């Protein structure tokens, strides 16, 4: 039987998996291999992740959100606020069993590009990786936020009371 992932076009990516659970790192590694990604790096905590990021080989970070002693959310905040570092803008996929609204908002506000609920599937992972490549959102700095633009739809403007002062009010009335 032929694999549905014969040629994914993702083969050249360098992916760093950060999770304090060795078993989950193995699962994530196997899913990436199913996508024909072979440049896979692993880190069991935030400190070893930052060491791995010193290499220019990392194109994508996949991190667990709930880790000890430093969470994936804190790791993402540190990466996004690392002014002048080459890895500051590397896309980050957060992975969690706890996909509560609060967790998702914290992850988004930390500069994480995408959130995936565990357990992962190869198709789900491929879809999110392709989404990051094909719809690479602008990197913005504003107030205390540093990270990918949270607005997914270009041209749509928020018209509420917290609208950015320099952003004209659009006619769409929608915001995402």
Secondary structure, 3 states (H helix, E strand, C coil): CCCCCCCCCCCCCEEEEECCCHHHHHHHHHHHHHCCCCEEEEECCHHHHHHHCCCCCCCEEEEECCCCCCCHHHHHHHHHCCCCCCCCCCEEEEEECCCCHHHHHHHHHCCCCEEEECCCCHHHHHHHHHHHHHCCCCEEEECCEEEECCCCCCCCCCCCCCCCCCCCCCCCCCCC
